[in-house]
């Protein structure tokens, strides 16, 4: 993920939304269910993000954003030993889904969440949105010495209070994609059938010809955390 010559199929090379895609054979992995194949990549991203957080048993964790990577981060934080996982998201339908993934506390925004708790409440925060606002909020929510992991990519620039970072010894970790071993771990977890909640009403499968409408829906606030397009 740190290679300067990294090239991605579907971005740097043609791929996706086609009947056939040419890929290197050594980058193909077998999955038990075709739809699950579309969930491996975001799971690998979440695996890396949670690994970057340094979460420990008994920690209190926060996830900002209930997209598919945010939801998967909730489950992985819980499995990594977090005793409490809170989540914020303005989309109420997605927020309700977070409980299925292991969230204890749900709120539409961080100010509501911290109203009773106060600032500096969480040992680690995963920002799965990537706005300047959510990045700054991730720092405000941290205990001193805590770790914020930024995985969202919505906005490029964020103006950080450097004194806050210094005086509170805050750790800010970027998380981009995944290593090969993290991807293979995601394949194994997906094939185990034990990671995701049995209730899949957060996932919708639609025909490819409805792709344009699906993208518009996601931009405008879809109740679904993931929409999969099929031929």
C-alpha atoms as an extended CHARMM CRD file, in Angstrom:
* protein
*
       231  EXT
         1         1  UNK       CA              0.0000000000        0.0000000000        0.0000000000  PROA      1               0.0000000000
         2         2  UNK       CA              3.0420000000        2.2790000000        0.2840000000  PROA      2               0.0000000000
         3         3  UNK       CA              4.5180000000        1.4010000000       -3.1060000000  PROA      3               0.0000000000
         4         4  UNK       CA              5.1200000000        4.5300000000       -5.2160000000  PROA      4               0.0000000000
         5         5  UNK       CA              4.3780000000        2.4700000000       -8.3480000000  PROA      5               0.0000000000
         6         6  UNK       CA              1.1310000000        1.0070000000       -7.0380000000  PROA      6               0.0000000000
         7         7  UNK       CA             -1.5350000000        0.5860000000       -9.7390000000  PROA      7               0.0000000000
         8         8  UNK       CA             -5.1230000000       -0.4020000000       -9.0720000000  PROA      8               0.0000000000
         9         9  UNK       CA             -7.3970000000       -2.3800000000      -11.3820000000  PROA      9               0.0000000000
        10        10  UNK       CA            -10.5410000000       -0.3450000000      -11.8710000000  PROA      10              0.0000000000
        11        11  UNK       CA             -8.6990000000        2.9480000000      -11.3290000000  PROA      11              0.0000000000
        12        12  UNK       CA             -5.3610000000        2.9160000000      -13.1480000000  PROA      12              0.0000000000
        13        13  UNK       CA             -6.4090000000        0.0060000000      -15.3970000000  PROA      13              0.0000000000
        14        14  UNK       CA             -9.8300000000       -0.8780000000      -16.8550000000  PROA      14              0.0000000000
        15        15  UNK       CA            -12.0060000000       -2.9490000000      -14.5770000000  PROA      15              0.0000000000
        16        16  UNK       CA            -15.3660000000       -3.3300000000      -12.8150000000  PROA      16              0.0000000000
        17        17  UNK       CA            -18.8610000000       -2.9170000000      -14.2810000000  PROA      17              0.0000000000
        18        18  UNK       CA            -17.9930000000       -5.2750000000      -17.1230000000  PROA      18              0.0000000000
        19        19  UNK       CA            -18.7530000000       -8.9050000000      -17.9290000000  PROA      19              0.0000000000
        20        20  UNK       CA            -15.0450000000       -9.7880000000      -17.9030000000  PROA      20              0.0000000000
        21        21  UNK       CA            -11.9660000000       -8.1620000000      -16.3920000000  PROA      21              0.0000000000
        22        22  UNK       CA             -8.3540000000       -9.1450000000      -17.0850000000  PROA      22              0.0000000000
        23        23  UNK       CA             -6.4120000000       -9.5750000000      -13.8180000000  PROA      23              0.0000000000
        24        24  UNK       CA             -3.2110000000      -11.3670000000      -12.7620000000  PROA      24              0.0000000000
        25        25  UNK       CA             -3.9810000000      -14.9260000000      -11.6990000000  PROA      25              0.0000000000
        26        26  UNK       CA             -1.9460000000      -14.5440000000       -8.4830000000  PROA      26              0.0000000000
        27        27  UNK       CA             -4.3170000000      -11.7680000000       -7.3730000000  PROA      27              0.0000000000
        28        28  UNK       CA             -7.4190000000      -13.9660000000       -7.5400000000  PROA      28              0.0000000000
        29        29  UNK       CA             -8.8820000000      -15.4600000000       -4.3700000000  PROA      29              0.0000000000
        30        30  UNK       CA            -11.7570000000      -17.9070000000       -3.9880000000  PROA      30              0.0000000000
        31        31  UNK       CA            -14.8050000000      -16.8220000000       -1.9960000000  PROA      31              0.0000000000
        32        32  UNK       CA            -17.7060000000      -18.9780000000       -0.8860000000  PROA      32              0.0000000000
        33        33  UNK       CA            -20.3740000000      -16.5510000000       -2.0700000000  PROA      33              0.0000000000
        34        34  UNK       CA            -20.0900000000      -14.2010000000       -5.0420000000  PROA      34              0.0000000000
        35        35  UNK       CA            -21.6260000000      -11.2380000000       -3.1890000000  PROA      35              0.0000000000
        36        36  UNK       CA            -19.1170000000      -11.6930000000       -0.3620000000  PROA      36              0.0000000000
        37        37  UNK       CA            -16.3610000000      -11.0920000000       -2.8840000000  PROA      37              0.0000000000
        38        38  UNK       CA            -17.4830000000       -7.4650000000       -3.0820000000  PROA      38              0.0000000000
        39        39  UNK       CA            -17.0970000000       -7.1510000000        0.6900000000  PROA      39              0.0000000000
        40        40  UNK       CA            -13.5300000000       -8.4500000000        0.9960000000  PROA      40              0.0000000000
        41        41  UNK       CA            -11.8310000000       -5.2390000000       -0.1400000000  PROA      41              0.0000000000
        42        42  UNK       CA            -13.5670000000       -2.8900000000        2.3460000000  PROA      42              0.0000000000
        43        43  UNK       CA            -12.9860000000       -5.4780000000        5.0670000000  PROA      43              0.0000000000
        44        44  UNK       CA             -9.2640000000       -5.4420000000        4.2900000000  PROA      44              0.0000000000
        45        45  UNK       CA             -9.3140000000       -1.6340000000        4.6090000000  PROA      45              0.0000000000
        46        46  UNK       CA            -11.0230000000       -1.9260000000        8.0000000000  PROA      46              0.0000000000
        47        47  UNK       CA             -8.5260000000       -4.5560000000        9.1600000000  PROA      47              0.0000000000
        48        48  UNK       CA             -5.6660000000       -2.1840000000        8.4460000000  PROA      48              0.0000000000
        49        49  UNK       CA             -7.3930000000        0.8130000000       10.0460000000  PROA      49              0.0000000000
        50        50  UNK       CA             -8.1440000000       -1.0550000000       13.2700000000  PROA      50              0.0000000000
        51        51  UNK       CA             -4.6040000000       -2.4180000000       13.2920000000  PROA      51              0.0000000000
        52        52  UNK       CA             -3.2880000000        1.1480000000       13.0120000000  PROA      52              0.0000000000
        53        53  UNK       CA             -5.4360000000        2.1990000000       15.9820000000  PROA      53              0.0000000000
        54        54  UNK       CA             -3.4470000000        0.1150000000       18.4480000000  PROA      54              0.0000000000
        55        55  UNK       CA             -6.6830000000       -0.7870000000       20.2610000000  PROA      55              0.0000000000
        56        56  UNK       CA             -6.1440000000       -2.8010000000       23.4300000000  PROA      56              0.0000000000
        57        57  UNK       CA             -8.3680000000       -4.9410000000       25.6150000000  PROA      57              0.0000000000
        58        58  UNK       CA            -10.6100000000       -2.7180000000       27.7070000000  PROA      58              0.0000000000
        59        59  UNK       CA            -10.2480000000        0.3700000000       25.5060000000  PROA      59              0.0000000000
        60        60  UNK       CA            -13.0640000000        2.7280000000       24.6010000000  PROA      60              0.0000000000
        61        61  UNK       CA            -13.2920000000        3.2610000000       20.8460000000  PROA      61              0.0000000000
        62        62  UNK       CA            -15.1890000000        5.5730000000       18.5190000000  PROA      62              0.0000000000
        63        63  UNK       CA            -16.0030000000        5.1710000000       14.8310000000  PROA      63              0.0000000000
        64        64  UNK       CA            -17.0620000000        8.1870000000       12.7770000000  PROA      64              0.0000000000
        65        65  UNK       CA            -19.1990000000        7.1210000000        9.8280000000  PROA      65              0.0000000000
        66        66  UNK       CA            -21.4680000000        4.1140000000        9.2140000000  PROA      66              0.0000000000
        67        67  UNK       CA            -20.4180000000        3.2730000000        5.6930000000  PROA      67              0.0000000000
        68        68  UNK       CA            -19.3290000000       -0.3030000000        5.1100000000  PROA      68              0.0000000000
        69        69  UNK       CA            -15.7420000000        0.3360000000        6.2880000000  PROA      69              0.0000000000
        70        70  UNK       CA            -17.0190000000        2.0960000000        9.3950000000  PROA      70              0.0000000000
        71        71  UNK       CA            -19.3780000000       -0.7640000000       10.2280000000  PROA      71              0.0000000000
        72        72  UNK       CA            -16.6630000000       -3.3510000000        9.7010000000  PROA      72              0.0000000000
        73        73  UNK       CA            -14.3320000000       -1.3000000000       11.9090000000  PROA      73              0.0000000000
        74        74  UNK       CA            -16.9220000000       -1.4710000000       14.6940000000  PROA      74              0.0000000000
        75        75  UNK       CA            -16.9510000000       -5.2640000000       14.5660000000  PROA      75              0.0000000000
        76        76  UNK       CA            -13.1570000000       -5.5320000000       14.3940000000  PROA      76              0.0000000000
        77        77  UNK       CA            -12.6560000000       -3.1290000000       17.3060000000  PROA      77              0.0000000000
        78        78  UNK       CA            -15.0230000000       -5.2490000000       19.3450000000  PROA      78              0.0000000000
        79        79  UNK       CA            -13.2180000000       -8.4440000000       18.3840000000  PROA      79              0.0000000000
        80        80  UNK       CA             -9.9010000000       -6.7640000000       19.2690000000  PROA      80              0.0000000000
        81        81  UNK       CA            -11.0260000000       -6.2660000000       22.8560000000  PROA      81              0.0000000000
        82        82  UNK       CA            -12.6300000000       -2.8160000000       23.0060000000  PROA      82              0.0000000000
        83        83  UNK       CA            -15.0640000000       -2.8160000000       25.9220000000  PROA      83              0.0000000000
        84        84  UNK       CA            -17.0780000000        0.0330000000       24.4210000000  PROA      84              0.0000000000
        85        85  UNK       CA            -17.5590000000        1.0840000000       20.8080000000  PROA      85              0.0000000000
        86        86  UNK       CA            -19.4680000000        4.2720000000       20.0010000000  PROA      86              0.0000000000
        87        87  UNK       CA            -20.4080000000        5.4840000000       16.5300000000  PROA      87              0.0000000000
        88        88  UNK       CA            -21.6580000000        8.7450000000       15.0290000000  PROA      88              0.0000000000
        89        89  UNK       CA            -23.4160000000        9.2220000000       11.7030000000  PROA      89              0.0000000000
        90        90  UNK       CA            -26.1480000000       11.6770000000       10.5920000000  PROA      90              0.0000000000
        91        91  UNK       CA            -27.8890000000        8.9290000000        8.5800000000  PROA      91              0.0000000000
        92        92  UNK       CA            -30.3400000000        7.4470000000       11.0800000000  PROA      92              0.0000000000
        93        93  UNK       CA            -31.0550000000        4.3010000000        9.0670000000  PROA      93              0.0000000000
        94        94  UNK       CA            -27.3610000000        3.4240000000        8.9640000000  PROA      94              0.0000000000
        95        95  UNK       CA            -26.9300000000        4.3910000000       12.6000000000  PROA      95              0.0000000000
        96        96  UNK       CA            -29.5250000000        1.8130000000       13.6100000000  PROA      96              0.0000000000
        97        97  UNK       CA            -27.5630000000       -0.8490000000       11.7030000000  PROA      97              0.0000000000
        98        98  UNK       CA            -24.4400000000       -0.1230000000       13.7750000000  PROA      98              0.0000000000
        99        99  UNK       CA            -25.8530000000       -2.0080000000       16.7460000000  PROA      99              0.0000000000
       100       100  UNK       CA            -25.9050000000       -5.1930000000       14.6520000000  PROA      100             0.0000000000
       101       101  UNK       CA            -22.1520000000       -4.7940000000       14.1740000000  PROA      101             0.0000000000
       102       102  UNK       CA            -21.4200000000       -4.3690000000       17.8790000000  PROA      102             0.0000000000
       103       103  UNK       CA            -21.7920000000       -0.6570000000       18.6550000000  PROA      103             0.0000000000
       104       104  UNK       CA            -22.8820000000        0.2080000000       22.2020000000  PROA      104             0.0000000000
       105       105  UNK       CA            -23.5920000000        3.9000000000       21.7610000000  PROA      105             0.0000000000
       106       106  UNK       CA            -25.0080000000        5.6050000000       18.6740000000  PROA      106             0.0000000000
       107       107  UNK       CA            -25.3990000000        9.3310000000       18.0580000000  PROA      107             0.0000000000
       108       108  UNK       CA            -26.1410000000       11.5100000000       15.0040000000  PROA      108             0.0000000000
       109       109  UNK       CA            -23.1360000000       13.7650000000       15.6510000000  PROA      109             0.0000000000
       110       110  UNK       CA            -20.1490000000       14.0380000000       17.9480000000  PROA      110             0.0000000000
       111       111  UNK       CA            -21.3910000000       17.0500000000       19.9160000000  PROA      111             0.0000000000
       112       112  UNK       CA            -24.4670000000       15.0550000000       20.9390000000  PROA      112             0.0000000000
       113       113  UNK       CA            -22.3270000000       12.0910000000       21.9070000000  PROA      113             0.0000000000
       114       114  UNK       CA            -19.9160000000       14.1660000000       23.9950000000  PROA      114             0.0000000000
       115       115  UNK       CA            -22.5490000000       16.3440000000       25.6470000000  PROA      115             0.0000000000
       116       116  UNK       CA            -22.6820000000       14.0730000000       28.7030000000  PROA      116             0.0000000000
       117       117  UNK       CA            -19.3010000000       12.3970000000       28.3140000000  PROA      117             0.0000000000
       118       118  UNK       CA            -17.1750000000       15.4900000000       27.7680000000  PROA      118             0.0000000000
       119       119  UNK       CA            -14.1540000000       15.7470000000       25.5090000000  PROA      119             0.0000000000
       120       120  UNK       CA            -11.2330000000       13.3380000000       25.6620000000  PROA      120             0.0000000000
       121       121  UNK       CA            -13.4170000000       10.2540000000       26.0710000000  PROA      121             0.0000000000
       122       122  UNK       CA            -11.9410000000        7.6110000000       23.7550000000  PROA      122             0.0000000000
       123       123  UNK       CA             -8.6590000000        5.7380000000       23.5830000000  PROA      123             0.0000000000
       124       124  UNK       CA             -8.8610000000        5.4010000000       19.8070000000  PROA      124             0.0000000000
       125       125  UNK       CA            -10.9700000000        6.8900000000       17.0360000000  PROA      125             0.0000000000
       126       126  UNK       CA            -11.4000000000        5.6890000000       13.4510000000  PROA      126             0.0000000000
       127       127  UNK       CA            -12.5390000000        8.4530000000       11.0900000000  PROA      127             0.0000000000
       128       128  UNK       CA            -14.1350000000        6.5720000000        8.2000000000  PROA      128             0.0000000000
       129       129  UNK       CA            -15.5100000000        9.7690000000        6.6230000000  PROA      129             0.0000000000
       130       130  UNK       CA            -12.5820000000       12.0620000000        5.8540000000  PROA      130             0.0000000000
       131       131  UNK       CA            -13.9750000000       15.5830000000        6.0860000000  PROA      131             0.0000000000
       132       132  UNK       CA            -11.8190000000       18.2300000000        7.7280000000  PROA      132             0.0000000000
       133       133  UNK       CA            -14.5600000000       18.5450000000       10.3510000000  PROA      133             0.0000000000
       134       134  UNK       CA            -14.6140000000       14.8290000000       11.2100000000  PROA      134             0.0000000000
       135       135  UNK       CA            -10.8110000000       14.6770000000       11.3840000000  PROA      135             0.0000000000
       136       136  UNK       CA            -10.7140000000       17.5270000000       13.8850000000  PROA      136             0.0000000000
       137       137  UNK       CA            -13.5540000000       15.9320000000       15.8480000000  PROA      137             0.0000000000
       138       138  UNK       CA            -11.5860000000       12.7070000000       16.0350000000  PROA      138             0.0000000000
       139       139  UNK       CA             -8.8300000000       14.5810000000       17.8750000000  PROA      139             0.0000000000
       140       140  UNK       CA            -11.2420000000       16.2930000000       20.2760000000  PROA      140             0.0000000000
       141       141  UNK       CA            -12.7270000000       12.9400000000       21.2630000000  PROA      141             0.0000000000
       142       142  UNK       CA             -9.3730000000       11.3510000000       22.1740000000  PROA      142             0.0000000000
       143       143  UNK       CA             -7.9500000000       10.8560000000       25.6440000000  PROA      143             0.0000000000
       144       144  UNK       CA             -4.4420000000       12.2230000000       26.0930000000  PROA      144             0.0000000000
       145       145  UNK       CA             -2.0350000000        9.8750000000       24.3980000000  PROA      145             0.0000000000
       146       146  UNK       CA             -4.8480000000        8.4240000000       22.2730000000  PROA      146             0.0000000000
       147       147  UNK       CA             -4.7300000000        7.4740000000       18.6010000000  PROA      147             0.0000000000
       148       148  UNK       CA             -6.7980000000        8.7790000000       15.7080000000  PROA      148             0.0000000000
       149       149  UNK       CA             -6.8230000000        6.7770000000       12.5000000000  PROA      149             0.0000000000
       150       150  UNK       CA             -7.8000000000        8.6720000000        9.3770000000  PROA      150             0.0000000000
       151       151  UNK       CA             -9.0000000000        6.4050000000        6.5850000000  PROA      151             0.0000000000
       152       152  UNK       CA            -11.6320000000        8.6050000000        4.8920000000  PROA      152             0.0000000000
       153       153  UNK       CA            -10.5710000000       10.5500000000        1.7890000000  PROA      153             0.0000000000
       154       154  UNK       CA            -13.3570000000       13.0860000000        1.1690000000  PROA      154             0.0000000000
       155       155  UNK       CA            -11.2760000000       16.2470000000        1.6210000000  PROA      155             0.0000000000
       156       156  UNK       CA             -7.5720000000       16.7740000000        1.0340000000  PROA      156             0.0000000000
       157       157  UNK       CA             -6.6760000000       19.5090000000        3.5220000000  PROA      157             0.0000000000
       158       158  UNK       CA             -7.2400000000       19.7050000000        7.2670000000  PROA      158             0.0000000000
       159       159  UNK       CA             -5.8680000000       22.4630000000        9.4970000000  PROA      159             0.0000000000
       160       160  UNK       CA             -4.8290000000       20.8450000000       12.7810000000  PROA      160             0.0000000000
       161       161  UNK       CA             -4.1630000000       22.5240000000       16.1300000000  PROA      161             0.0000000000
       162       162  UNK       CA             -0.5090000000       21.6000000000       16.4920000000  PROA      162             0.0000000000
       163       163  UNK       CA             -0.3990000000       22.5790000000       20.1630000000  PROA      163             0.0000000000
       164       164  UNK       CA             -3.2480000000       20.1860000000       20.9020000000  PROA      164             0.0000000000
       165       165  UNK       CA             -1.3200000000       17.3530000000       19.2620000000  PROA      165             0.0000000000
       166       166  UNK       CA              1.8750000000       18.2200000000       21.1570000000  PROA      166             0.0000000000
       167       167  UNK       CA              0.4310000000       18.8510000000       24.6070000000  PROA      167             0.0000000000
       168       168  UNK       CA             -1.8640000000       15.8300000000       24.5670000000  PROA      168             0.0000000000
       169       169  UNK       CA              0.6770000000       13.5820000000       22.7940000000  PROA      169             0.0000000000
       170       170  UNK       CA             -1.9800000000       12.6000000000       20.2880000000  PROA      170             0.0000000000
       171       171  UNK       CA             -1.0850000000       10.0450000000       17.6350000000  PROA      171             0.0000000000
       172       172  UNK       CA             -2.4990000000       10.5690000000       14.1340000000  PROA      172             0.0000000000
       173       173  UNK       CA             -2.1750000000        7.5570000000       11.8630000000  PROA      173             0.0000000000
       174       174  UNK       CA             -3.0600000000        7.4540000000        8.1960000000  PROA      174             0.0000000000
       175       175  UNK       CA             -4.5200000000        4.2060000000        6.8710000000  PROA      175             0.0000000000
       176       176  UNK       CA             -4.4910000000        3.5380000000        3.1280000000  PROA      176             0.0000000000
       177       177  UNK       CA             -5.7850000000        0.3100000000        1.6520000000  PROA      177             0.0000000000
       178       178  UNK       CA             -4.0260000000       -2.7960000000        3.0380000000  PROA      178             0.0000000000
       179       179  UNK       CA             -1.0260000000       -5.0940000000        2.8510000000  PROA      179             0.0000000000
       180       180  UNK       CA             -1.2810000000       -8.4130000000        1.0040000000  PROA      180             0.0000000000
       181       181  UNK       CA             -1.5030000000      -10.3620000000        4.2630000000  PROA      181             0.0000000000
       182       182  UNK       CA             -4.3420000000       -8.1250000000        5.4660000000  PROA      182             0.0000000000
       183       183  UNK       CA             -6.2450000000       -8.7840000000        2.2460000000  PROA      183             0.0000000000
       184       184  UNK       CA             -5.7780000000      -12.5370000000        2.6340000000  PROA      184             0.0000000000
       185       185  UNK       CA             -6.9500000000      -12.3010000000        6.2300000000  PROA      185             0.0000000000
       186       186  UNK       CA            -10.0700000000      -10.5180000000        4.9680000000  PROA      186             0.0000000000
       187       187  UNK       CA            -10.7180000000      -13.3710000000        2.5160000000  PROA      187             0.0000000000
       188       188  UNK       CA            -10.4000000000      -15.9250000000        5.3220000000  PROA      188             0.0000000000
       189       189  UNK       CA            -12.6910000000      -13.9630000000        7.6380000000  PROA      189             0.0000000000
       190       190  UNK       CA            -15.3100000000      -13.5510000000        4.9300000000  PROA      190             0.0000000000
       191       191  UNK       CA            -15.2210000000      -17.2290000000        4.0360000000  PROA      191             0.0000000000
       192       192  UNK       CA            -15.5370000000      -18.2000000000        7.7110000000  PROA      192             0.0000000000
       193       193  UNK       CA            -19.0400000000      -16.7560000000        7.7180000000  PROA      193             0.0000000000
       194       194  UNK       CA            -18.6440000000      -15.5630000000       11.3090000000  PROA      194             0.0000000000
       195       195  UNK       CA            -17.7310000000      -11.8980000000       10.9090000000  PROA      195             0.0000000000
       196       196  UNK       CA            -20.8230000000      -10.1950000000        9.5290000000  PROA      196             0.0000000000
       197       197  UNK       CA            -24.2130000000      -10.0240000000       11.2480000000  PROA      197             0.0000000000
       198       198  UNK       CA            -26.7450000000      -12.5600000000        9.9850000000  PROA      198             0.0000000000
       199       199  UNK       CA            -29.1840000000       -9.7380000000        9.3010000000  PROA      199             0.0000000000
       200       200  UNK       CA            -28.0760000000       -8.2230000000        5.9800000000  PROA      200             0.0000000000
       201       201  UNK       CA            -30.6680000000       -5.5040000000        5.4930000000  PROA      201             0.0000000000
       202       202  UNK       CA            -27.7330000000       -3.0320000000        5.3380000000  PROA      202             0.0000000000
       203       203  UNK       CA            -26.7640000000       -4.6070000000        1.9770000000  PROA      203             0.0000000000
       204       204  UNK       CA            -28.6590000000       -4.3080000000       -1.3100000000  PROA      204             0.0000000000
       205       205  UNK       CA            -28.0090000000       -6.1840000000       -4.5690000000  PROA      205             0.0000000000
       206       206  UNK       CA            -29.1830000000       -4.5790000000       -7.8090000000  PROA      206             0.0000000000
       207       207  UNK       CA            -28.7580000000       -5.1530000000      -11.5580000000  PROA      207             0.0000000000
       208       208  UNK       CA            -25.9360000000       -3.2880000000      -13.2500000000  PROA      208             0.0000000000
       209       209  UNK       CA            -28.3120000000       -1.1720000000      -15.3370000000  PROA      209             0.0000000000
       210       210  UNK       CA            -29.4520000000        0.4990000000      -12.1000000000  PROA      210             0.0000000000
       211       211  UNK       CA            -25.8990000000        1.5770000000      -11.3010000000  PROA      211             0.0000000000
       212       212  UNK       CA            -26.3760000000        5.2690000000      -12.0420000000  PROA      212             0.0000000000
       213       213  UNK       CA            -29.3510000000        5.4940000000       -9.6950000000  PROA      213             0.0000000000
       214       214  UNK       CA            -27.4510000000        3.5450000000       -7.0250000000  PROA      214             0.0000000000
       215       215  UNK       CA            -24.5150000000        5.9670000000       -7.0840000000  PROA      215             0.0000000000
       216       216  UNK       CA            -26.8590000000        8.9490000000       -6.8550000000  PROA      216             0.0000000000
       217       217  UNK       CA            -28.6100000000        7.3460000000       -3.9120000000  PROA      217             0.0000000000
       218       218  UNK       CA            -25.3360000000        6.7530000000       -2.0890000000  PROA      218             0.0000000000
       219       219  UNK       CA            -24.2670000000       10.3680000000       -2.6130000000  PROA      219             0.0000000000
       220       220  UNK       CA            -27.5870000000       11.6530000000       -1.2830000000  PROA      220             0.0000000000
       221       221  UNK       CA            -27.6460000000        9.4190000000        1.8010000000  PROA      221             0.0000000000
       222       222  UNK       CA            -28.7180000000        5.8440000000        1.1070000000  PROA      222             0.0000000000
       223       223  UNK       CA            -30.0010000000        3.7100000000        3.9890000000  PROA      223             0.0000000000
       224       224  UNK       CA            -27.7470000000        0.9550000000        2.6280000000  PROA      224             0.0000000000
       225       225  UNK       CA            -24.1140000000        0.8100000000        3.7210000000  PROA      225             0.0000000000
       226       226  UNK       CA            -23.2330000000       -1.1810000000        0.6000000000  PROA      226             0.0000000000
       227       227  UNK       CA            -24.9000000000       -1.6030000000       -2.7820000000  PROA      227             0.0000000000
       228       228  UNK       CA            -23.6240000000       -4.4090000000       -5.0120000000  PROA      228             0.0000000000
       229       229  UNK       CA            -24.2640000000       -4.3340000000       -8.7610000000  PROA      229             0.0000000000
       230       230  UNK       CA            -24.5590000000       -7.6140000000      -10.6580000000  PROA      230             0.0000000000
       231       231  UNK       CA            -24.9700000000       -8.6230000000      -14.2940000000  PROA      231             0.0000000000
